[in-house]
Amino acid sequence: MTDSIQLTAPPVLSTPETHIFEDPTPASTAQNTPRPTDDELWEIYEIARTAREVRDGGYKRVALQFPDGMLRDAPRVFEALEEELKRSPATVAPAGRVRQEDELAASFTHLSTSSARTEQARESGIEKGRDGTAERVRFYILADTSYGSCCVDEIAAEHVEADVVVHYGRSCLSPTARLPVIYVFTSHPLDISDAVQAFESTFSSKEEKVVLMADITYNTQIPTLHTSLLSAGYTNLLTPPIIHDPSSQIPNRELDASIDLKEYSLFHISDPPQALLLTLSSRVKEMFIYPTSFPAPSSASTPKAIQANTAMTLRRRYALLTRLSTCPVFGILINTLSVANYLSSITSIRSLIAQSGKKSYTFVVGKVNAAKIANFSEIGGWVVVGCWESSLIEGSEFFRPVITPFELGLCLQGDGERVWDGRWRGDFGGVGEMVAASSSKVDVDGEEKKEAERGDQYEDSEEESAPPEFDLRTGRYVSHSRPMRTTASLTSPPGSQEPGQSGGSTEASKALTRRAKGDLVTVNGTASPGAEYLRNQRTWQGLGSDFAATEASLEIEEGRSGVARGYTVGEDGERR
């Protein structure tokens, strides 16, 4: 019995009409937890620090980004921030500096039928006249993120012309491209005594080298836990501070480069993201996770840490990239519009795929799910460009495999060159090095090919002389795994051009060439596997394609009119 079911056809994406009124969205677990008190709210959401940074930065339009589980606290946080800013002295601007749109927004924001509320707002200094000079700070709640909740949603923030984004909850800490960010990790409580017991049951030796770290939301508990473990006699503990660098030895943690992580075990508070486990699996000695999602243990039970094992996941990832080694068409799936340098990384990925003789198409679909990307059945595999956490997408419901840029670099290597030593990374920081290495290899191969062609007089095409490629899963021969390289080989050989002509010139492309069986459709002189798929394999090719075989009527006929609940058809007025 296999672990997952391999799909042989695109999944059925429509919902049966019997389930049309059913909501498939799972219930949020946050609704079952008690709401925080006012004092807890000010502490968890760091109201005082946030208001201070907003005031010191001179920001006037602030976007508040909440994950789905914290949206119910958003109105209270909104009111608490406004209340805290009223208490502190406001930034004074010169007379006449207040913008008309700000005044209009303020008038609509505080529009109320209660005269008492209006007077209270005026007395507190929220509303001022043109000569009042106090400019109100406006807060906007971002209720739905464009991509993952761990990433800063700069796109939604720019829709409200925000000056800064306040990001609540756990974060991937990927560097942003446009807007400044105030991070509020929303600290969660932790039973230190239980955590110490779990640590002692996991590491019996007091000299054991251990890296002590926690999820972002529990990071404020690390100093207290570290002090307790030192008191218990442990001497070789590392507590790296948080930094904004996903490409560091431990993502987003500062660590001395001289430290050999292979000698250290990892003790992690709370369940880490799967991308972090895969990244650290080859860098540390062992990994232990102290879960915080279980119910409170009884007095008779001892809390224990769970040893993480990523061997099965790594084998599955290697199987996916091996499966895509003969894929002719890749889809580049953009899963972020905020992470810095994502545009240059997309360009590098396109270049890397093109150098391998394969075709790539770029897609922006927002939040990724199986239904969206299953619409593009001509795509053989997907490469996700996103933050280092969201690039790892797994699930048996996806019709085609989804891999990371790092896995793409291994996938495009030949079977004789592909060696995976277990290392893994989720960010796209190493794409530039992969492109440089691939370019140097292409140059070397090109020189060797030119030498061979001088002796062969260009008797065989590149497709005929290239070694055969086989699908390692099925054992079948793959004839068009590199469609772009095959098309390039159909141009005339060096030495056959007339003086003053080059292989890629317009004159050379006008020459008649034999159309070999299996050649791809070209668009503007460039091979297009997508157009080839549309011509030969898609049963529906767009509006009007159903009547391609019939003669179009020259008479004008009256169509439907009305609204969706009841159309009127024809002159008889029949309703449908």
DOKOL-971385 format. One line per field, with one value per residue (C-alpha): x, y, z; residue in one letter. Coordinates in Angstrom, 2 decimals. Layout:
# DOKOL-971385
xx <- (X  ...)
yy <- (Y  ...)
zz <- (Z  ...)
rest <- (A  ...)
//
This chain:
# DOKOL-971385
xx <- (0.00  1.53  1.71  -0.07  -2.25  -0.73  -3.27  -3.56  -5.97  -6.80  -9.04  -12.72  -12.80  -16.56  -18.70  -21.74  -24.99  -26.10  -23.25  -23.74  -24.79  -22.12  -19.11  -15.93  -13.87  -12.74  -13.71  -11.05  -9.58  -9.02  -12.77  -12.67  -10.00  -10.99  -10.60  -7.73  -8.49  -7.61  -4.34  -3.43  -4.29  -1.94  0.83  0.34  -0.01  2.59  0.32  2.70  5.75  3.77  2.30  5.75  7.35  4.47  4.81  8.62  8.57  6.10  3.79  0.27  -1.25  -0.66  -1.74  -2.43  -1.91  -3.45  -3.42  -6.83  -6.68  -6.21  -8.78  -11.31  -8.93  -8.32  -11.02  -9.81  -6.19  -7.32  -9.06  -6.18  -3.65  -5.80  -6.26  -2.52  -1.74  -4.24  -2.37  0.98  1.82  0.91  3.28  2.55  2.56  2.63  -0.71  -2.30  -0.27  -3.27  -4.32  -7.89  -8.27  -7.15  -9.73  -12.43  -11.42  -11.43  -14.91  -16.24  -14.37  -15.88  -19.29  -21.83  -25.39  -24.25  -23.24  -21.53  -19.13  -18.28  -17.56  -15.43  -13.41  -12.84  -11.77  -9.27  -7.56  -8.51  -10.29  -8.72  -9.54  -7.17  -5.50  -5.42  -2.33  -2.64  -2.65  -4.50  -2.90  -5.14  -5.15  -6.32  -7.00  -5.82  -8.35  -7.08  -3.51  -2.56  -0.30  0.81  0.16  3.86  4.79  4.25  1.42  2.84  0.34  -2.71  -0.92  -0.24  -3.94  -4.56  -1.35  0.10  3.39  4.20  2.89  2.43  2.71  1.18  1.87  4.59  6.61  9.14  11.11  11.91  13.31  10.70  11.10  9.14  7.60  9.03  7.63  6.95  6.91  4.76  5.30  2.38  4.18  2.51  2.81  4.97  5.20  8.93  9.00  7.47  9.89  12.85  11.61  11.29  14.79  16.29  14.56  15.88  19.48  20.78  24.35  24.98  27.79  25.59  25.90  22.41  21.00  18.00  15.48  11.74  9.11  8.81  5.74  7.57  10.94  10.42  10.42  13.93  15.92  13.92  14.27  17.98  18.50  16.61  18.70  21.94  20.79  20.16  23.83  23.86  26.94  26.98  23.83  23.45  20.58  21.05  19.17  16.66  17.88  16.28  18.33  16.64  19.89  21.91  23.14  19.97  17.33  16.69  19.12  22.53  25.28  29.05  30.47  33.17  30.57  30.19  26.49  27.18  28.27  25.04  21.55  18.49  15.79  12.89  9.92  6.63  6.12  8.47  7.57  8.48  10.85  12.95  13.21  14.35  16.86  18.42  18.24  21.71  23.21  22.64  23.26  19.69  16.44  13.94  10.61  8.79  5.15  2.95  -0.33  -1.14  -3.51  -2.14  -0.48  -1.66  0.51  1.38  2.66  6.03  6.21  8.50  10.15  9.65  12.61  12.13  12.80  12.88  14.27  10.90  10.17  13.59  13.16  9.79  11.26  14.09  11.55  9.62  12.61  13.76  10.31  10.63  14.08  12.42  9.73  9.74  7.61  7.92  5.59  7.16  4.64  5.03  3.99  5.14  5.19  6.91  10.12  13.15  14.94  12.17  12.09  15.78  15.36  12.56  14.81  17.56  15.16  13.98  17.58  18.38  15.44  16.24  19.88  18.62  16.61  13.24  10.34  8.99  5.82  5.23  2.01  0.60  -2.43  -2.44  -2.80  -1.79  -4.19  -4.62  -7.71  -6.00  -2.89  -4.74  -6.23  -2.85  -2.52  0.25  2.61  4.65  5.98  5.87  8.62  7.50  9.15  8.20  9.51  11.65  8.63  5.91  8.10  7.62  4.22  3.24  0.04  -1.30  -4.11  -1.75  -1.93  1.72  4.68  5.59  9.28  11.55  14.23  16.94  15.29  14.97  18.75  19.16  16.35  17.98  21.26  21.98  21.54  25.31  25.81  22.89  24.16  22.11  23.92  20.77  21.13  18.00  17.06  13.74  14.77  15.92  19.26  21.36  19.71  22.39  25.17  23.24  22.84  26.55  27.52  25.06  26.36  29.95  28.89  26.96  30.01  32.23  29.71  29.28  32.99  33.17  30.15  31.65  34.81  32.76  30.64  33.70  34.55  30.99  30.11  26.93  25.49  23.18  20.94  21.43  18.33  19.64  23.14  22.03  21.89  18.38  16.46  14.19  11.65  13.20  9.77  8.17  11.25  9.71  11.70  11.05  11.47  10.82  12.24  14.22  11.97  13.81  17.18  15.67  14.26  17.59  19.27  17.13  18.93  21.58  25.03  28.03  29.85  26.74  25.69  26.40  28.98  27.47  24.82  24.54  22.76  20.08  19.45  16.11  17.37  18.40  14.99  13.27  15.00  12.85  13.53  12.14  9.50  10.44  7.84  7.12  8.33  6.67  4.50  6.39  5.11  7.08  9.88  10.11  8.99  5.88  5.04  1.95  0.65  1.46  -0.59  -3.46  -3.45  -3.19  -4.40  -6.91  -10.47  -11.80  -9.77  -11.87  -15.14  -16.20  -14.03  -17.13  -18.39  -15.13  -16.43  -19.78  -20.52  -21.21  -24.62  -24.77  -28.08  -28.20  -30.14  -31.45  -29.75  -30.68  -31.60  -32.41  -30.69  -29.18  -32.25  -34.36  -33.27  -35.69  -34.99  -36.23  -39.25  -41.70  -40.32  -39.66  -38.00  -35.22)
yy <- (0.00  3.29  6.45  8.61  8.09  9.13  10.99  9.86  12.60  16.11  16.11  16.99  20.65  21.29  20.95  18.63  20.58  18.64  20.27  23.78  25.19  23.40  25.42  23.36  25.79  24.09  25.75  27.96  26.60  30.14  30.57  27.91  29.68  32.32  35.92  37.77  40.35  44.00  43.66  40.48  42.16  45.07  42.65  40.08  42.65  45.04  48.07  50.48  49.55  49.61  53.05  54.36  53.14  54.54  57.91  58.00  57.05  59.78  57.32  58.58  55.62  52.27  48.85  46.19  42.69  39.84  36.09  34.42  33.13  36.63  38.54  38.46  40.59  43.10  45.66  45.68  46.14  48.94  50.77  50.15  51.67  54.75  55.12  54.84  57.43  59.86  59.67  60.49  63.87  64.02  65.11  68.74  69.74  73.28  75.00  74.06  70.83  68.58  67.00  67.31  63.56  63.07  65.59  63.87  60.44  61.80  63.24  59.91  57.90  59.83  60.38  59.43  60.25  60.73  64.31  63.17  60.95  63.81  66.17  63.54  63.00  66.72  67.15  64.30  65.98  63.47  66.03  69.42  72.30  73.63  75.73  72.91  71.30  67.87  65.10  61.92  58.51  56.21  52.45  49.93  46.26  43.85  41.05  38.77  38.31  38.04  35.05  33.40  34.99  34.64  37.17  40.92  41.84  44.93  44.71  45.08  47.78  49.80  49.71  51.94  53.94  52.79  54.21  51.15  47.63  46.19  42.41  40.29  36.64  34.32  35.52  34.12  37.40  37.55  40.97  43.24  45.31  48.52  49.28  49.36  46.75  46.65  43.02  42.01  38.32  38.08  36.20  33.04  31.65  28.59  26.36  26.63  23.79  21.35  22.44  21.92  18.42  17.57  18.89  16.86  13.67  14.25  15.16  13.25  14.51  18.00  18.53  17.89  20.59  21.89  24.79  26.13  27.95  28.42  29.45  33.20  33.39  31.66  33.33  35.63  32.52  31.45  33.66  32.34  28.74  29.24  30.57  27.61  25.11  26.78  26.48  22.79  22.30  22.44  24.20  23.95  25.77  28.15  30.64  32.47  35.80  36.60  38.33  38.96  36.55  33.35  32.27  32.06  28.75  28.56  30.57  33.96  33.23  34.84  32.28  32.54  31.09  29.24  27.04  23.57  22.77  19.10  18.80  20.30  18.94  21.15  21.59  23.52  24.93  24.51  22.83  24.40  24.78  21.79  23.93  24.63  20.92  20.04  22.90  21.88  18.11  18.08  20.82  19.64  16.38  15.67  17.59  17.42  19.23  20.21  20.52  23.21  22.23  19.30  19.70  20.37  17.18  15.55  15.45  11.80  12.33  13.76  16.03  14.68  16.05  14.32  13.49  14.83  12.53  14.04  11.03  10.09  13.66  14.06  10.80  12.00  15.32  13.56  11.31  14.38  16.10  12.84  12.49  15.97  15.35  14.61  17.31  19.50  22.40  24.07  26.58  29.29  29.96  33.36  33.00  36.42  40.01  41.36  39.41  41.38  40.28  37.96  39.52  38.92  35.37  34.73  35.94  33.60  30.64  31.33  31.42  28.19  26.38  27.79  26.67  23.13  23.27  23.36  25.78  27.85  29.90  32.32  32.36  34.56  32.91  34.36  31.76  28.41  25.49  22.35  23.60  26.69  25.10  22.01  24.26  24.31  20.67  21.38  22.21  19.18  20.58  23.72  25.81  28.05  31.43  32.57  32.97  30.19  28.69  28.93  27.47  24.01  22.83  19.22  17.28  14.37  16.53  18.35  17.02  17.95  18.04  21.36  21.91  24.68  26.58  24.58  21.32  22.65  23.03  19.35  18.34  19.97  18.15  15.01  11.56  11.15  14.50  14.58  13.89  14.87  14.68  15.46  19.24  21.27  24.91  26.62  30.12  31.18  32.57  30.03  30.46  32.85  30.35  27.60  29.80  30.65  26.97  26.00  28.75  27.61  24.02  25.12  27.00  23.95  21.65  24.09  24.14  20.35  20.14  22.56  20.47  17.34  19.06  20.11  16.43  15.21  17.93  18.37  15.07  14.47  16.88  17.55  15.55  12.47  12.68  13.35  10.37  8.97  10.00  7.72  8.33  6.75  5.99  4.24  3.29  4.77  6.64  10.43  11.99  15.66  16.37  19.37  20.97  24.29  22.68  20.52  23.57  25.36  22.41  22.83  26.04  25.80  24.67  26.96  27.37  26.89  30.55  33.02  35.73  38.36  36.01  34.66  31.57  33.57  36.16  36.82  35.74  32.32  31.76  32.20  29.17  26.09  23.31  19.81  19.54  16.52  14.42  15.79  19.34  21.96  24.88  28.16  31.57  34.53  32.15  30.60  27.10  27.02  23.72  25.43  26.23  22.67  21.33  23.65  22.48  18.73  17.81  20.34  19.35  22.88  25.74  28.75  30.44  29.68  26.61  24.40  25.72  25.51  22.63  24.27  27.21  30.40  31.95  35.36  36.28  38.26  36.49  37.92  36.44  36.26  39.25  39.83  38.89  35.63  34.53  34.41  35.10  36.05  34.13  35.12  37.10  34.85  36.00  32.51  32.63  30.23)
zz <- (0.00  -1.08  1.02  -1.56  -4.59  -7.92  -10.06  -13.67  -14.74  -13.59  -10.52  -10.69  -9.67  -9.71  -6.60  -6.77  -6.68  -3.61  -1.66  -2.97  0.40  2.42  3.59  3.14  5.22  8.45  11.68  13.19  16.40  17.64  18.16  20.90  22.95  25.51  24.52  26.22  28.86  28.29  30.19  28.30  25.02  25.71  26.61  23.84  21.05  22.54  22.23  23.96  21.86  18.62  19.35  20.30  17.06  15.00  16.72  16.53  12.85  11.99  10.22  9.44  7.60  9.30  7.99  10.65  9.23  11.24  10.55  10.34  13.91  15.35  13.31  16.14  18.24  15.44  16.45  20.06  18.95  16.63  19.50  21.91  19.51  18.97  22.71  23.34  20.67  22.25  25.54  23.98  22.44  18.76  16.01  15.14  11.49  10.04  9.41  6.11  5.87  6.41  3.13  1.88  1.50  5.10  6.31  4.27  5.59  9.14  8.71  7.44  10.05  12.95  11.40  14.05  15.04  18.62  19.34  22.56  20.61  18.25  21.15  22.87  19.70  19.29  22.91  22.63  19.70  17.04  14.87  14.29  12.00  9.38  12.05  14.60  12.98  14.70  12.07  13.00  12.54  10.54  11.01  8.40  9.17  6.48  6.88  4.10  2.93  -0.74  -0.06  3.18  6.56  7.43  4.73  4.90  2.54  0.91  -1.95  0.29  2.29  -0.85  -1.70  1.31  0.73  4.03  5.31  7.44  8.08  11.57  11.18  13.95  14.71  13.47  10.53  8.07  8.49  4.78  3.79  2.25  -0.89  -0.39  3.01  6.57  8.93  12.68  13.83  16.80  17.50  20.00  22.78  24.07  27.61  28.35  31.42  32.13  34.67  32.19  29.49  31.86  32.69  29.01  28.35  31.22  30.06  26.54  27.40  30.42  30.06  31.46  28.93  25.90  23.23  22.49  20.46  22.36  20.18  19.83  17.38  16.92  19.16  22.04  21.64  24.64  26.87  25.81  28.28  31.25  30.06  29.46  32.98  34.46  32.49  33.55  37.15  36.53  35.57  31.75  30.42  26.58  25.55  22.61  22.38  19.05  18.83  16.08  12.93  9.54  7.45  6.17  4.49  7.74  9.20  11.24  9.35  11.03  13.88  14.43  14.93  14.93  11.71  13.67  15.41  13.91  14.11  13.41  17.04  18.40  18.86  18.48  21.13  19.60  21.52  19.60  16.23  13.67  9.99  7.84  5.79  8.90  9.71  6.20  6.22  9.54  8.97  7.38  9.58  13.14  14.94  16.09  16.35  19.21  19.30  22.48  21.35  22.84  21.19  23.48  26.44  29.90  31.19  34.40  37.49  36.85  33.29  32.36  29.29  26.60  23.50  20.16  17.94  14.43  11.50  8.00  6.12  4.63  3.55  1.94  0.03  -1.22  -2.33  -4.17  -5.90  -7.07  -8.61  -10.21  -11.73  -13.25  -14.76  -18.14  -17.82  -20.98  -19.67  -16.26  -14.69  -12.53  -9.79  -8.13  -4.50  -3.28  -4.43  -1.33  -0.73  -1.85  -5.05  -6.18  -9.68  -10.31  -9.02  -11.49  -14.31  -13.13  -12.97  -16.51  -17.69  -15.86  -17.49  -20.94  -20.71  -20.18  -23.41  -21.64  -21.79  -18.90  -18.35  -15.47  -13.44  -10.68  -9.05  -5.53  -2.81  -4.27  -4.26  -6.34  -8.19  -9.57  -11.01  -12.29  -14.99  -16.76  -17.73  -20.27  -17.40  -16.37  -13.09  -10.98  -9.37  -6.52  -5.98  -2.50  1.00  2.44  4.26  1.60  -1.16  0.33  -0.93  -0.43  -0.92  -2.91  -4.32  -6.71  -10.26  -10.99  -8.59  -6.98  -6.16  -4.88  -6.86  -5.06  -6.11  -9.66  -9.84  -8.97  -11.30  -14.34  -13.80  -15.77  -14.27  -14.12  -12.36  -9.93  -6.42  -3.39  -0.07  1.94  2.03  1.42  1.34  0.81  -0.24  -3.70  -2.54  -4.45  -7.85  -9.09  -8.36  -10.16  -13.26  -13.29  -12.98  -15.72  -18.03  -17.67  -18.39  -21.48  -22.76  -22.32  -23.96  -26.82  -27.58  -27.54  -29.83  -32.33  -32.50  -33.12  -35.75  -37.73  -38.14  -38.74  -41.28  -39.27  -40.51  -37.53  -35.75  -32.07  -31.24  -33.06  -31.60  -28.01  -25.67  -25.11  -22.02  -20.04  -17.32  -14.23  -12.78  -15.74  -17.79  -20.94  -23.55  -23.57  -27.01  -26.27  -22.84  -24.17  -26.82  -26.98  -27.61  -30.34  -32.11  -31.96  -33.65  -36.77  -37.74  -40.40  -39.23  -38.87  -42.16  -44.27  -44.04  -46.73  -45.99  -43.74  -42.37  -38.84  -37.56  -35.79  -38.53  -40.15  -43.59  -42.29  -40.70  -44.07  -45.58  -46.18  -43.70  -43.48  -40.79  -38.74  -37.05  -33.59  -34.26  -32.11  -33.14  -33.27  -32.21  -33.61  -34.53  -31.04  -30.21  -28.04  -26.34  -24.91  -28.40  -29.49  -26.58  -27.47  -31.08  -30.53  -27.03  -25.72  -26.62  -26.03  -27.47  -26.60  -27.50  -31.08  -31.43  -31.11  -34.46  -36.40  -38.55  -39.34  -41.56  -39.66  -40.14  -41.80  -40.16  -36.94  -34.25  -31.02  -28.00  -24.36  -22.25  -18.62  -15.40  -14.20  -12.22  -15.40  -18.98  -21.73  -24.94  -28.42  -29.50  -27.68  -24.37  -23.06  -19.68  -18.78)
rest <- (M  T  D  S  I  Q  L  T  A  P  P  V  L  S  T  P  E  T  H  I  F  E  D  P  T  P  A  S  T  A  Q  N  T  P  R  P  T  D  D  E  L  W  E  I  Y  E  I  A  R  T  A  R  E  V  R  D  G  G  Y  K  R  V  A  L  Q  F  P  D  G  M  L  R  D  A  P  R  V  F  E  A  L  E  E  E  L  K  R  S  P  A  T  V  A  P  A  G  R  V  R  Q  E  D  E  L  A  A  S  F  T  H  L  S  T  S  S  A  R  T  E  Q  A  R  E  S  G  I  E  K  G  R  D  G  T  A  E  R  V  R  F  Y  I  L  A  D  T  S  Y  G  S  C  C  V  D  E  I  A  A  E  H  V  E  A  D  V  V  V  H  Y  G  R  S  C  L  S  P  T  A  R  L  P  V  I  Y  V  F  T  S  H  P  L  D  I  S  D  A  V  Q  A  F  E  S  T  F  S  S  K  E  E  K  V  V  L  M  A  D  I  T  Y  N  T  Q  I  P  T  L  H  T  S  L  L  S  A  G  Y  T  N  L  L  T  P  P  I  I  H  D  P  S  S  Q  I  P  N  R  E  L  D  A  S  I  D  L  K  E  Y  S  L  F  H  I  S  D  P  P  Q  A  L  L  L  T  L  S  S  R  V  K  E  M  F  I  Y  P  T  S  F  P  A  P  S  S  A  S  T  P  K  A  I  Q  A  N  T  A  M  T  L  R  R  R  Y  A  L  L  T  R  L  S  T  C  P  V  F  G  I  L  I  N  T  L  S  V  A  N  Y  L  S  S  I  T  S  I  R  S  L  I  A  Q  S  G  K  K  S  Y  T  F  V  V  G  K  V  N  A  A  K  I  A  N  F  S  E  I  G  G  W  V  V  V  G  C  W  E  S  S  L  I  E  G  S  E  F  F  R  P  V  I  T  P  F  E  L  G  L  C  L  Q  G  D  G  E  R  V  W  D  G  R  W  R  G  D  F  G  G  V  G  E  M  V  A  A  S  S  S  K  V  D  V  D  G  E  E  K  K  E  A  E  R  G  D  Q  Y  E  D  S  E  E  E  S  A  P  P  E  F  D  L  R  T  G  R  Y  V  S  H  S  R  P  M  R  T  T  A  S  L  T  S  P  P  G  S  Q  E  P  G  Q  S  G  G  S  T  E  A  S  K  A  L  T  R  R  A  K  G  D  L  V  T  V  N  G  T  A  S  P  G  A  E  Y  L  R  N  Q  R  T  W  Q  G  L  G  S  D  F  A  A  T  E  A  S  L  E  I  E  E  G  R  S  G  V  A  R  G  Y  T  V  G  E  D  G  E  R  R)
//
